[in-house]
Structure formats: C-alpha cells, structure tokens
Amino acid sequence: MDNFNNRLKQAMEYRNVKPAELSKLTNIGKSSISQWLSGKYSAKQDKIFVIAKALNVNPSWLIGANVPMSNEALPDKIFNLSSKLDEKRQNNVYNYTKQQYNEQNNIIQMPVQSDVKLYGAVSAGTGEYLLDNTPELVSYEGVVPEHDYAVIVNGVSMRPLFEDKQIIFVKKTFEARSGQVVIAYYDNQAYVKKYVNDEKGARFVSLNKSYDDMPIDETHETQIIGVVVL
C-alpha cells in the first residue's frame, strides 16, 4: 500500500500543483512539503486534512487507504485528465465522445460538403511548390476548421497522421512551438513536417520513420509559413 509521501506526489501531479503553489494554498512551509515529498517524514493528521482539502482528494486515500482518490463525478475526472493532453489528443477525446453521444442517441450524421480553396500541394516526401496566386476550388467532405488556407498532402512520410492526397488546413504563422506540425519551405520547396527543436538541434521530422530528419541549419534555406490545424 502506498504511503503518504507517494500519495502526495500522485495527487500533486494529478492536480498539476507545484510545491510552492501547495504552500500558498495551505499556509504550510515549502520546506515541510519538500521533506514530505522526499520521504523524510509524514505529515501530522491535522496537516493531512488541510492538504487533502487543498488538493480535493480523500484524506483516507492520502494516507494510503484502498479508497478512491476523490469523490469527483466521472465527467470531472474526464475533464481533469483530458486537460493535460496535447491538442491533437484532446481532439481525439472530443471526437470519440461525440461519436459515443451520437450512437447513444441514434443520431445519424450526414456528410458535410464544402467548397475549399486549395493552394497547391505540400510534400510529405520530396518537396512541392505552393500556388502563388489563384487557388483551385475543390469539394471537401467533412468539418472545415477555421483556417487561412488549405493544401493537399503528397506522399506518405506523415503517416499515420496524414494520408497521401489528404486535404489539410493551415493557419498562417512564421513561428511554431517544438512538436507542432507545420508547413515550411525547405530549400525553396514546400513540406508538411513536425517541427522539433530540442537538445539535438532544430529539424523537421517525418512521422513515418522510413524518412530521414531534415536539419535546420546554415546549409539550408528554411521558413515556417503555417501551422496545421487539421
């Protein structure tokens, strides 16, 4: 059975509460909280109740009892967990929830047809050229998100996220966070890739591991021109 110190760590991670924040919520010194987290000693009963209230957990669970961590309703638990996911996984949760709701209520969703302005192709492999001026008007079946322009994917290097000939939607920007899927010019050709910038350096990455990374350095001309919003 978990002891107080391990349960405290779990509760703080679940609530995304740092030691300094917990100290403010409880008026308990940061040094005491740090010592509890390190396992040097456990809190006294009166402090346990204060901490449990601040973290909205069951005090019996906090001291190691085999009971639920909290009495939250299931929708609250789903929300708390999904709020910690990245945007792509949050969309997956939403889409699955919507599907379950429609099945429960026997709702039949009719395909939505829209006309989309397509500004050329981006490569998931060897490079493409975007249209400079007049876009092509094409029919699109599905929900169209808020976007600045749409492009079509050529190639399979971004599987399983994008399939060959899939239409994707983009918001214009010249900056991106590490981990975002972007549209970028690389040596004057347009690509859709995952932008990564970490201790190994900046690069464009294919999700299909059969393809090599594309380093961003002084030997290549690169410019991010959009972030994919699906």
Residue, then its C-alpha position, 0 to 999 in steps of 0.5 A: m500500500d502506498n504511503f503518504n509521501n507517494r500519495l502526495k506526489q500522485a495527487m500533486e501531479y494529478r492536480n498539476v500543483k507545484p510545491a510552492e503553489l501547495s504552500k500558498l494554498t495551505n499556509i504550510g512551509k515549502s520546506s515541510i512539503s519538500q521533506w514530505l515529498s522526499g520521504k523524510y517524514s509524514a505529515k501530522q493528521d491535522k496537516i493531512f486534512v488541510i492538504a487533502k482539502a487543498l488538493n480535493v482528494n480523500p484524506s483516507w486515500l492520502i494516507g494510503a487507504n484502498v479508497p478512491m482518490s476523490n469523490e469527483a463525478l466521472p465527467d470531472k475526472i474526464f475533464n481533469l485528465s483530458s486537460k493535460l493532453d496535447e491538442k491533437r489528443q484532446n481532439n481525439v477525446y472530443n471526437y470519440t465522445k461525440q461519436q459515443y453521444n451520437e450512437q447513444n442517441n441514434i443520431i445519424q450524421m450526414p456528410v458535410q460538403s464544402d467548397v475549399k480553396l486549395y493552394g497547391a500541394v505540400s510534400a510529405g516526401t520530396g518537396e512541392y511548390l505552393l500556388d502563388n496566386t489563384p487557388e483551385l476550388v475543390s469539394y471537401e467532405g467533412v468539418v472545415p476548421e477555421h483556417d487561412y488556407a488549405v493544401i493537399v498532402n503528397g506522399v506518405s512520410m506523415r503517416p499515420l497522421f496524414e494520408d497521401k492526397q489528404i486535404i489539410f488546413v493551415k493557419k498562417t504563422f512564421e513561428a511554431r512551438s517544438g512538436q507542432v506540425v507545420i508547413a515550411y519551405y525547405d530549400n525553396q520547396a514546400y513540406v508538411k513536417k513536425y517541427v522539433n527543436d530540442e537538445k539535438g538541434a532544430r529539424f523537421v521530422s517525418l512521422n513515418k520513420s522510413y524518412d530521414d530528419m531534415p536539419i535546420d541549419e546554415t546549409h539550408e534555406t528554411q521558413i515556417i509559413g503555417v501551422v496545421v490545424l487539421 
